[in-house]
Amino acid sequence: MNTQFIRHGGDISVGAMGIVHSSTIMLVMTIISINMAIQPIVGFNYSAGLYCRVKEAVLMAVKYATLIAIGGWLICMLIPGAVISVFNTDNMELREAGVNGLRIYCAVLPVVGYQIIASSYFQAIGKAKLATLLSMLRQIIVLLPLIIILPRFMGVQGVWIANPLSDIIAAVVSFIFFRREFRKLICDKPGEHSEPVSVPASTY
C-alpha cells in the first residue's frame, strides 16, 4: 500500500496514511477485544448445544461492536480535522491529505465491527478454513487487487477508496455465510432462553 501511495501521492500521502492508521487502530483494537472475549463463550455453548446462548452472545457482540464503530465513524466524518491535528499541527498539506484520507478510509466503518465478529464466529465453532477465508477477504483477497487496479484510473484517491470498498465486499460475503449458518441454530432446549450468557470465571 505504501508503494502505491508513494507512486501516486508522494511522501505526503504516505504520512497521511500513517496518521489515519494511528487514528483508527485503537478503535479497531477495541472491536477485536470484544471479538476475542466472545470466542470462548460461543465455542463452549456451541459444543454444548446451547444455541440460544450462542445467538445471544454473538448478537450482543455485533451490537456493541457496531455501536463502537458508529461512534468512531461519526468522529471521523464530523471532526476529521481535530483527529488529524492530534498528530500534525504545522503542515497544512499533510493535514488536508489526512482529512481527505480519514473520511474515505472510515466511510463504511460501521460494517467493520460486524465483519470482524462474523468471521471470528466461524473460528469459534470450529470452521477454521471459512474463518480464515473471511478474515483474508478484507485485508488480502479483495484489498490487494483493488489497490493495484483503482489507482490506475483514480490516482491516489483510488488507493484510499480501495480500503472501504474492500470492507463492503468482505462484509457482504461475511453476511451471506453468517446468515446461512446462524439460521441453522435452533433453540430447542427447555429453559435455555431464560439463562443469561455467562463469562467463565478467570483462572488468574
MOGIKA-V590961 format. One record per pair of residues at least 24 apart in sequence whose ideal C-beta (glycine too) atoms are under 8 Angstrom apart, sorted by the first residue. I is the first residue (numbers start at 1). J is the second residue. D is the distance in whole Angstrom. If there is no record, write none. Layout:
# MOGIKA-V590961
((I | J | D) (I | J | D))
This chain:
# MOGIKA-V590961
((1 | 147 | 6) (1 | 159 | 7) (4 | 147 | 5) (4 | 148 | 8) (4 | 151 | 5) (4 | 159 | 5) (5 | 156 | 7) (5 | 159 | 6) (7 | 151 | 7) (8 | 151 | 5) (8 | 155 | 5) (8 | 156 | 4) (8 | 158 | 7) (8 | 159 | 6) (9 | 97 | 7) (9 | 155 | 7) (9 | 156 | 3) (9 | 159 | 7) (12 | 93 | 6) (12 | 94 | 6) (12 | 97 | 5) (13 | 97 | 6) (13 | 101 | 8) (13 | 156 | 5) (13 | 159 | 7) (15 | 88 | 8) (15 | 94 | 5) (15 | 97 | 8) (15 | 98 | 8) (16 | 94 | 6) (16 | 97 | 4) (16 | 98 | 4) (16 | 100 | 8) (16 | 101 | 5) (17 | 101 | 6) (19 | 84 | 6) (19 | 87 | 5) (19 | 88 | 6) (19 | 94 | 8) (19 | 98 | 5) (19 | 101 | 8) (19 | 102 | 8) (20 | 98 | 6) (20 | 101 | 5) (20 | 102 | 5) (20 | 105 | 5) (22 | 87 | 6) (23 | 76 | 8) (23 | 83 | 5) (23 | 84 | 7) (23 | 86 | 7) (23 | 87 | 7) (23 | 102 | 6) (24 | 72 | 7) (24 | 76 | 8) (24 | 105 | 7) (24 | 106 | 7) (24 | 109 | 8) (27 | 68 | 7) (27 | 69 | 7) (27 | 72 | 4) (27 | 109 | 8) (28 | 112 | 7) (28 | 116 | 8) (30 | 68 | 6) (31 | 65 | 5) (31 | 68 | 6) (31 | 69 | 7) (31 | 112 | 7) (31 | 113 | 5) (31 | 116 | 6) (31 | 117 | 8) (32 | 116 | 6) (34 | 61 | 5) (34 | 64 | 6) (34 | 65 | 5) (34 | 68 | 8) (34 | 117 | 7) (35 | 61 | 7) (35 | 65 | 7) (35 | 116 | 5) (35 | 117 | 6) (35 | 120 | 5) (36 | 120 | 8) (37 | 61 | 8) (37 | 199 | 7) (38 | 117 | 8) (38 | 120 | 8) (38 | 124 | 7) (39 | 120 | 6) (39 | 123 | 7) (39 | 124 | 5) (40 | 124 | 8) (40 | 200 | 7) (41 | 197 | 6) (41 | 198 | 8) (41 | 199 | 6) (41 | 200 | 8) (42 | 121 | 6) (42 | 124 | 4) (42 | 125 | 7) (43 | 124 | 4) (43 | 125 | 7) (43 | 126 | 8) (44 | 200 | 7) (45 | 197 | 8) (46 | 124 | 7) (46 | 125 | 5) (46 | 126 | 8) (49 | 189 | 7) (50 | 189 | 7) (50 | 192 | 6) (51 | 185 | 4) (51 | 186 | 6) (51 | 187 | 6) (51 | 188 | 8) (51 | 189 | 8) (51 | 192 | 8) (52 | 187 | 4) (52 | 189 | 7) (52 | 192 | 4) (52 | 193 | 6) (53 | 192 | 7) (53 | 195 | 7) (53 | 197 | 5) (54 | 125 | 8) (54 | 185 | 6) (55 | 182 | 7) (55 | 185 | 6) (55 | 187 | 7) (56 | 196 | 8) (56 | 197 | 5) (57 | 197 | 5) (58 | 117 | 7) (58 | 121 | 6) (58 | 182 | 7) (60 | 197 | 7) (61 | 117 | 5) (62 | 113 | 7) (62 | 114 | 5) (62 | 117 | 5) (62 | 118 | 8) (65 | 113 | 3) (65 | 114 | 7) (65 | 116 | 7) (65 | 117 | 5) (66 | 110 | 6) (66 | 113 | 5) (66 | 114 | 6) (68 | 113 | 6) (69 | 109 | 5) (69 | 110 | 5) (69 | 111 | 8) (69 | 112 | 6) (69 | 113 | 4) (70 | 109 | 8) (70 | 110 | 5) (72 | 106 | 7) (72 | 109 | 6) (73 | 106 | 6) (73 | 109 | 4) (73 | 110 | 5) (76 | 102 | 5) (76 | 103 | 6) (76 | 105 | 8) (76 | 106 | 4) (76 | 109 | 7) (77 | 103 | 6) (77 | 106 | 7) (100 | 160 | 7) (101 | 160 | 5) (104 | 157 | 7) (104 | 160 | 4) (104 | 161 | 6) (104 | 163 | 7) (104 | 164 | 6) (105 | 160 | 6) (105 | 163 | 5) (105 | 164 | 7) (106 | 164 | 8) (107 | 164 | 4) (108 | 164 | 4) (108 | 167 | 5) (108 | 168 | 5) (108 | 171 | 8) (109 | 167 | 8) (111 | 167 | 6) (111 | 168 | 7) (111 | 171 | 4) (112 | 167 | 6) (112 | 171 | 8) (114 | 171 | 6) (114 | 174 | 7) (114 | 175 | 8) (115 | 167 | 7) (115 | 170 | 5) (115 | 171 | 4) (115 | 174 | 5) (118 | 174 | 4) (118 | 175 | 7) (118 | 177 | 8) (118 | 178 | 4) (119 | 174 | 6) (121 | 178 | 6) (121 | 181 | 8) (122 | 177 | 7) (122 | 178 | 8) (122 | 181 | 7) (125 | 181 | 8) (127 | 181 | 8) (130 | 177 | 6) (134 | 170 | 7) (134 | 173 | 7) (134 | 174 | 5) (134 | 177 | 7) (137 | 166 | 8) (137 | 169 | 7) (137 | 170 | 4) (137 | 173 | 6) (137 | 174 | 7) (138 | 166 | 6) (138 | 167 | 6) (138 | 170 | 4) (139 | 166 | 8) (142 | 166 | 4) (142 | 169 | 5) (142 | 170 | 6))
